[in-house]
Amino acid sequence: MNLRNTLLRISGAIQVLEEELAKEDHSAQDGIGRLEEIPKSEPVTE
């Protein structure tokens, strides 16, 4: 069960990173080029 929880956490972290990268790519296409503060994700509770 511990391995399953670890894999779910990793999967969730990958999803968040993919979403952030997609936002970053979109911003670059718009030519904004400014740094934005990344919102803190909620901690995963078991």
N, CA, C and O atoms as a Maestro MAE file, in Angstrom:
{
 s_m_m2io_version
 :::
 2.0.0
}

f_m_ct {
 s_m_title
 :::
 protein
 m_atom[184] {
  # First column is atom index #
  i_m_mmod_type
  r_m_x_coord
  r_m_y_coord
  r_m_z_coord
  i_m_residue_number
  s_m_chain_name
  s_m_pdb_residue_name
  s_m_pdb_atom_name
  i_m_atomic_number
  :::
  1 25 0.831 -1.204 0.000 1 A "MET " " N  " 7
  2 3 0.000 0.000 0.000 1 A "MET " " CA " 6
  3 2 0.868 1.257 0.000 1 A "MET " " C  " 6
  4 15 0.505 2.260 -0.615 1 A "MET " " O  " 8
  5 25 1.998 1.211 0.678 2 A "ASN " " N  " 7
  6 3 2.892 2.357 0.729 2 A "ASN " " CA " 6
  7 2 3.433 2.682 -0.662 2 A "ASN " " C  " 6
  8 15 3.540 3.850 -1.033 2 A "ASN " " O  " 8
  9 25 3.772 1.652 -1.425 3 A "LEU " " N  " 7
  10 3 4.268 1.860 -2.787 3 A "LEU " " CA " 6
  11 2 3.200 2.519 -3.651 3 A "LEU " " C  " 6
  12 15 3.503 3.402 -4.453 3 A "LEU " " O  " 8
  13 25 1.967 2.096 -3.488 4 A "ARG " " N  " 7
  14 3 0.865 2.675 -4.268 4 A "ARG " " CA " 6
  15 2 0.719 4.167 -3.961 4 A "ARG " " C  " 6
  16 15 0.549 4.973 -4.876 4 A "ARG " " O  " 8
  17 25 0.784 4.533 -2.693 5 A "ASN " " N  " 7
  18 3 0.685 5.944 -2.309 5 A "ASN " " CA " 6
  19 2 1.835 6.755 -2.888 5 A "ASN " " C  " 6
  20 15 1.642 7.881 -3.348 5 A "ASN " " O  " 8
  21 25 3.028 6.177 -2.863 6 A "THR " " N  " 7
  22 3 4.191 6.862 -3.425 6 A "THR " " CA " 6
  23 2 4.005 7.095 -4.916 6 A "THR " " C  " 6
  24 15 4.294 8.179 -5.421 6 A "THR " " O  " 8
  25 25 3.524 6.084 -5.616 7 A "LEU " " N  " 7
  26 3 3.306 6.218 -7.056 7 A "LEU " " CA " 6
  27 2 2.221 7.247 -7.360 7 A "LEU " " C  " 6
  28 15 2.328 7.989 -8.337 7 A "LEU " " O  " 8
  29 25 1.186 7.297 -6.539 8 A "LEU " " N  " 7
  30 3 0.139 8.301 -6.730 8 A "LEU " " CA " 6
  31 2 0.685 9.710 -6.517 8 A "LEU " " C  " 6
  32 15 0.318 10.634 -7.242 8 A "LEU " " O  " 8
  33 25 1.554 9.876 -5.532 9 A "ARG " " N  " 7
  34 3 2.171 11.184 -5.288 9 A "ARG " " CA " 6
  35 2 3.036 11.602 -6.473 9 A "ARG " " C  " 6
  36 15 2.979 12.744 -6.928 9 A "ARG " " O  " 8
  37 25 3.839 10.658 -6.966 10 A "ILE " " N  " 7
  38 3 4.704 10.956 -8.111 10 A "ILE " " CA " 6
  39 2 3.864 11.320 -9.318 10 A "ILE " " C  " 6
  40 15 4.174 12.276 -10.029 10 A "ILE " " O  " 8
  41 25 2.806 10.568 -9.554 11 A "SER " " N  " 7
  42 3 1.916 10.836 -10.682 11 A "SER " " CA " 6
  43 2 1.297 12.227 -10.570 11 A "SER " " C  " 6
  44 15 1.216 12.961 -11.554 11 A "SER " " O  " 8
  45 25 0.867 12.578 -9.370 12 A "GLY " " N  " 7
  46 3 0.286 13.898 -9.146 12 A "GLY " " CA " 6
  47 2 1.302 15.006 -9.366 12 A "GLY " " C  " 6
  48 15 0.982 16.046 -9.943 12 A "GLY " " O  " 8
  49 25 2.530 14.782 -8.904 13 A "ALA " " N  " 7
  50 3 3.584 15.782 -9.082 13 A "ALA " " CA " 6
  51 2 3.898 15.970 -10.563 13 A "ALA " " C  " 6
  52 15 4.104 17.096 -11.015 13 A "ALA " " O  " 8
  53 25 3.936 14.883 -11.314 14 A "ILE " " N  " 7
  54 3 4.190 14.969 -12.755 14 A "ILE " " CA " 6
  55 2 3.081 15.755 -13.433 14 A "ILE " " C  " 6
  56 15 3.350 16.580 -14.307 14 A "ILE " " O  " 8
  57 25 1.848 15.510 -13.042 15 A "GLN " " N  " 7
  58 3 0.718 16.225 -13.635 15 A "GLN " " CA " 6
  59 2 0.828 17.728 -13.377 15 A "GLN " " C  " 6
  60 15 0.593 18.536 -14.276 15 A "GLN " " O  " 8
  61 25 1.185 18.099 -12.148 16 A "VAL " " N  " 7
  62 3 1.341 19.517 -11.807 16 A "VAL " " CA " 6
  63 2 2.449 20.141 -12.646 16 A "VAL " " C  " 6
  64 15 2.293 21.248 -13.161 16 A "VAL " " O  " 8
  65 25 3.571 19.432 -12.784 17 A "LEU " " N  " 7
  66 3 4.683 19.953 -13.584 17 A "LEU " " CA " 6
  67 2 4.283 20.120 -15.042 17 A "LEU " " C  " 6
  68 15 4.643 21.113 -15.675 17 A "LEU " " O  " 8
  69 25 3.543 19.160 -15.577 18 A "GLU " " N  " 7
  70 3 3.090 19.266 -16.969 18 A "GLU " " CA " 6
  71 2 2.176 20.472 -17.155 18 A "GLU " " C  " 6
  72 15 2.265 21.173 -18.163 18 A "GLU " " O  " 8
  73 25 1.295 20.712 -16.180 19 A "GLU " " N  " 7
  74 3 0.402 21.875 -16.265 19 A "GLU " " CA " 6
  75 2 1.196 23.176 -16.209 19 A "GLU " " C  " 6
  76 15 0.902 24.114 -16.950 19 A "GLU " " O  " 8
  77 25 2.198 23.235 -15.336 20 A "GLU " " N  " 7
  78 3 3.028 24.442 -15.227 20 A "GLU " " CA " 6
  79 2 3.811 24.669 -16.514 20 A "GLU " " C  " 6
  80 15 3.937 25.804 -16.973 20 A "GLU " " O  " 8
  81 25 4.338 23.595 -17.098 21 A "LEU " " N  " 7
  82 3 5.078 23.731 -18.355 21 A "LEU " " CA " 6
  83 2 4.162 24.194 -19.475 21 A "LEU " " C  " 6
  84 15 4.565 24.995 -20.318 21 A "LEU " " O  " 8
  85 25 2.937 23.698 -19.488 22 A "ALA " " N  " 7
  86 3 1.982 24.115 -20.516 22 A "ALA " " CA " 6
  87 2 1.678 25.603 -20.373 22 A "ALA " " C  " 6
  88 15 1.584 26.315 -21.373 22 A "ALA " " O  " 8
  89 25 1.525 26.074 -19.140 23 A "LYS " " N  " 7
  90 3 1.289 27.504 -18.903 23 A "LYS " " CA " 6
  91 2 2.491 28.316 -19.363 23 A "LYS " " C  " 6
  92 15 2.340 29.369 -19.982 23 A "LYS " " O  " 8
  93 25 3.687 27.817 -19.055 24 A "GLU " " N  " 7
  94 3 4.920 28.513 -19.416 24 A "GLU " " CA " 6
  95 2 5.048 28.604 -20.933 24 A "GLU " " C  " 6
  96 15 5.412 29.655 -21.461 24 A "GLU " " O  " 8
  97 25 4.754 27.523 -21.634 25 A "ASP " " N  " 7
  98 3 4.810 27.526 -23.098 25 A "ASP " " CA " 6
  99 2 3.811 28.523 -23.658 25 A "ASP " " C  " 6
  100 15 4.113 29.234 -24.617 25 A "ASP " " O  " 8
  101 25 2.632 28.581 -23.071 26 A "HIS " " N  " 7
  102 3 1.602 29.508 -23.534 26 A "HIS " " CA " 6
  103 2 2.050 30.949 -23.315 26 A "HIS " " C  " 6
  104 15 1.836 31.800 -24.179 26 A "HIS " " O  " 8
  105 25 2.666 31.230 -22.179 27 A "SER " " N  " 7
  106 3 3.150 32.580 -21.886 27 A "SER " " CA " 6
  107 2 4.247 32.973 -22.865 27 A "SER " " C  " 6
  108 15 4.293 34.118 -23.316 27 A "SER " " O  " 8
  109 25 5.124 32.041 -23.196 28 A "ALA " " N  " 7
  110 3 6.215 32.332 -24.127 28 A "ALA " " CA " 6
  111 2 5.653 32.654 -25.506 28 A "ALA " " C  " 6
  112 15 6.174 33.528 -26.200 28 A "ALA " " O  " 8
  113 25 4.601 31.959 -25.907 29 A "GLN " " N  " 7
  114 3 3.986 32.221 -27.206 29 A "GLN " " CA " 6
  115 2 3.337 33.596 -27.229 29 A "GLN " " C  " 6
  116 15 3.287 34.243 -28.275 29 A "GLN " " O  " 8
  117 25 2.843 34.044 -26.088 30 A "ASP " " N  " 7
  118 3 2.221 35.364 -26.002 30 A "ASP " " CA " 6
  119 2 3.262 36.471 -25.923 30 A "ASP " " C  " 6
  120 15 2.932 37.650 -26.052 30 A "ASP " " O  " 8
  121 25 4.525 36.089 -25.711 31 A "GLY " " N  " 7
  122 3 5.585 37.076 -25.637 31 A "GLY " " CA " 6
  123 2 5.607 37.847 -24.338 31 A "GLY " " C  " 6
  124 15 6.152 38.950 -24.283 31 A "GLY " " O  " 8
  125 25 5.029 37.292 -23.297 32 A "ILE " " N  " 7
  126 3 4.993 37.992 -22.012 32 A "ILE " " CA " 6
  127 2 6.392 37.992 -21.388 32 A "ILE " " C  " 6
  128 15 6.946 39.047 -21.077 32 A "ILE " " O  " 8
  129 25 6.947 36.801 -21.215 33 A "GLY " " N  " 7
  130 3 8.314 36.668 -20.741 33 A "GLY " " CA " 6
  131 2 8.582 37.155 -19.332 33 A "GLY " " C  " 6
  132 15 9.738 37.415 -18.998 33 A "GLY " " O  " 8
  133 25 7.584 37.289 -18.503 34 A "ARG " " N  " 7
  134 3 7.829 37.721 -17.130 34 A "ARG " " CA " 6
  135 2 7.760 36.510 -16.199 34 A "ARG " " C  " 6
  136 15 7.084 35.521 -16.484 34 A "ARG " " O  " 8
  137 25 8.458 36.613 -15.111 35 A "LEU " " N  " 7
  138 3 8.440 35.528 -14.142 35 A "LEU " " CA " 6
  139 2 7.210 35.660 -13.266 35 A "LEU " " C  " 6
  140 15 6.894 36.740 -12.766 35 A "LEU " " O  " 8
  141 25 6.526 34.551 -13.092 36 A "GLU " " N  " 7
  142 3 5.343 34.551 -12.244 36 A "GLU " " CA " 6
  143 2 5.610 33.646 -11.055 36 A "GLU " " C  " 6
  144 15 6.290 32.626 -11.169 36 A "GLU " " O  " 8
  145 25 5.065 34.036 -9.919 37 A "GLU " " N  " 7
  146 3 5.219 33.194 -8.739 37 A "GLU " " CA " 6
  147 2 4.352 31.959 -8.916 37 A "GLU " " C  " 6
  148 15 3.168 32.054 -9.241 37 A "GLU " " O  " 8
  149 25 4.956 30.804 -8.699 38 A "ILE " " N  " 7
  150 3 4.216 29.550 -8.836 38 A "ILE " " CA " 6
  151 2 3.425 29.320 -7.553 38 A "ILE " " C  " 6
  152 15 3.996 29.312 -6.463 38 A "ILE " " O  " 8
  153 25 2.113 29.132 -7.679 39 A "PRO " " N  " 7
  154 3 1.325 28.894 -6.466 39 A "PRO " " CA " 6
  155 2 1.748 27.594 -5.795 39 A "PRO " " C  " 6
  156 15 2.058 26.609 -6.464 39 A "PRO " " O  " 8
  157 25 1.756 27.605 -4.479 40 A "LYS " " N  " 7
  158 3 2.153 26.408 -3.740 40 A "LYS " " CA " 6
  159 2 1.032 25.383 -3.818 40 A "LYS " " C  " 6
  160 15 -0.138 25.696 -3.600 40 A "LYS " " O  " 8
  161 25 1.418 24.148 -4.136 41 A "SER " " N  " 7
  162 3 0.414 23.095 -4.197 41 A "SER " " CA " 6
  163 2 0.077 22.649 -2.777 41 A "SER " " C  " 6
  164 15 0.875 22.793 -1.850 41 A "SER " " O  " 8
  165 25 -1.102 22.115 -2.640 42 A "GLU " " N  " 7
  166 3 -1.534 21.649 -1.329 42 A "GLU " " CA " 6
  167 2 -0.786 20.368 -0.978 42 A "GLU " " C  " 6
  168 15 -0.604 19.508 -1.839 42 A "GLU " " O  " 8
  169 25 -0.355 20.229 0.254 43 A "PRO " " N  " 7
  170 3 0.358 19.006 0.642 43 A "PRO " " CA " 6
  171 2 -0.563 17.791 0.552 43 A "PRO " " C  " 6
  172 15 -1.758 17.869 0.836 43 A "PRO " " O  " 8
  173 25 0.020 16.685 0.156 44 A "VAL " " N  " 7
  174 3 -0.752 15.450 0.047 44 A "VAL " " CA " 6
  175 2 -0.862 14.839 1.434 44 A "VAL " " C  " 6
  176 15 0.142 14.646 2.119 44 A "VAL " " O  " 8
  177 25 -2.079 14.539 1.839 45 A "THR " " N  " 7
  178 3 -2.281 13.919 3.152 45 A "THR " " CA " 6
  179 2 -2.658 12.462 2.957 45 A "THR " " C  " 6
  180 15 -3.377 12.099 2.026 45 A "THR " " O  " 8
  181 25 -2.164 11.658 3.843 46 A "GLU " " N  " 7
  182 3 -2.446 10.218 3.729 46 A "GLU " " CA " 6
  183 2 -3.486 9.798 4.728 46 A "GLU " " C  " 6
  184 15 -3.851 8.624 4.782 46 A "GLU " " O  " 8
  :::
 }
 m_bond[183] {
  # First column is bond index #
  i_m_from
  i_m_to
  i_m_order
  :::
  1 1 2 1
  2 2 3 1
  3 3 4 2
  4 3 5 1
  5 5 6 1
  6 6 7 1
  7 7 8 2
  8 7 9 1
  9 9 10 1
  10 10 11 1
  11 11 12 2
  12 11 13 1
  13 13 14 1
  14 14 15 1
  15 15 16 2
  16 15 17 1
  17 17 18 1
  18 18 19 1
  19 19 20 2
  20 19 21 1
  21 21 22 1
  22 22 23 1
  23 23 24 2
  24 23 25 1
  25 25 26 1
  26 26 27 1
  27 27 28 2
  28 27 29 1
  29 29 30 1
  30 30 31 1
  31 31 32 2
  32 31 33 1
  33 33 34 1
  34 34 35 1
  35 35 36 2
  36 35 37 1
  37 37 38 1
  38 38 39 1
  39 39 40 2
  40 39 41 1
  41 41 42 1
  42 42 43 1
  43 43 44 2
  44 43 45 1
  45 45 46 1
  46 46 47 1
  47 47 48 2
  48 47 49 1
  49 49 50 1
  50 50 51 1
  51 51 52 2
  52 51 53 1
  53 53 54 1
  54 54 55 1
  55 55 56 2
  56 55 57 1
  57 57 58 1
  58 58 59 1
  59 59 60 2
  60 59 61 1
  61 61 62 1
  62 62 63 1
  63 63 64 2
  64 63 65 1
  65 65 66 1
  66 66 67 1
  67 67 68 2
  68 67 69 1
  69 69 70 1
  70 70 71 1
  71 71 72 2
  72 71 73 1
  73 73 74 1
  74 74 75 1
  75 75 76 2
  76 75 77 1
  77 77 78 1
  78 78 79 1
  79 79 80 2
  80 79 81 1
  81 81 82 1
  82 82 83 1
  83 83 84 2
  84 83 85 1
  85 85 86 1
  86 86 87 1
  87 87 88 2
  88 87 89 1
  89 89 90 1
  90 90 91 1
  91 91 92 2
  92 91 93 1
  93 93 94 1
  94 94 95 1
  95 95 96 2
  96 95 97 1
  97 97 98 1
  98 98 99 1
  99 99 100 2
  100 99 101 1
  101 101 102 1
  102 102 103 1
  103 103 104 2
  104 103 105 1
  105 105 106 1
  106 106 107 1
  107 107 108 2
  108 107 109 1
  109 109 110 1
  110 110 111 1
  111 111 112 2
  112 111 113 1
  113 113 114 1
  114 114 115 1
  115 115 116 2
  116 115 117 1
  117 117 118 1
  118 118 119 1
  119 119 120 2
  120 119 121 1
  121 121 122 1
  122 122 123 1
  123 123 124 2
  124 123 125 1
  125 125 126 1
  126 126 127 1
  127 127 128 2
  128 127 129 1
  129 129 130 1
  130 130 131 1
  131 131 132 2
  132 131 133 1
  133 133 134 1
  134 134 135 1
  135 135 136 2
  136 135 137 1
  137 137 138 1
  138 138 139 1
  139 139 140 2
  140 139 141 1
  141 141 142 1
  142 142 143 1
  143 143 144 2
  144 143 145 1
  145 145 146 1
  146 146 147 1
  147 147 148 2
  148 147 149 1
  149 149 150 1
  150 150 151 1
  151 151 152 2
  152 151 153 1
  153 153 154 1
  154 154 155 1
  155 155 156 2
  156 155 157 1
  157 157 158 1
  158 158 159 1
  159 159 160 2
  160 159 161 1
  161 161 162 1
  162 162 163 1
  163 163 164 2
  164 163 165 1
  165 165 166 1
  166 166 167 1
  167 167 168 2
  168 167 169 1
  169 169 170 1
  170 170 171 1
  171 171 172 2
  172 171 173 1
  173 173 174 1
  174 174 175 1
  175 175 176 2
  176 175 177 1
  177 177 178 1
  178 178 179 1
  179 179 180 2
  180 179 181 1
  181 181 182 1
  182 182 183 1
  183 183 184 2
  :::
 }
}
